[in-house]
Amino acid sequence: QVQLVESGGGLVQAGGSLRISCVASGRTFSSYNMGWFRQAPGKEREVVGGITWSGRSTYYADSVKGRFTISRDNAKSTLYLQMNSLEPEDAAVYYCATSGSSGYMGVRPHEYTYWGQGTQVTVSS
């Protein structure tokens, strides 16, 4: 079992930056890949990006590439999402998630088993 708790969301002006975090507990954090997803009102949950268990590899959705950075601190069991140059379209509830695996890293929500409760990010124009 893995428990995930996000924090750090809030209100930011367009063009601003925000870093959100996800603290994991349960199984050893360094044993599984992690992903970030987001869901805006009336829209489907979509992938933001992911990071391998070691932190050596990351991937990003085209919509956030070059603006967002995913990192992890395995010693602190914490996943981060640094968001720069935020746009109103980035406003959503952001979720961290994991399948509990260190292998294949999916990009679709149904491929993930464990989810945090989400943290709201609001971007004012």
Protein Blocks (a to p, Z undefined) as FASTA:
>chain_A
ZZdddehiacddehiacddddddehjafklpccddddddehiacddfbdcdfkopaccdd
fklgokaccdddfklopacdddehiafklgccdddddehiabdcdfbfklpfbdcebjad
dddZZ
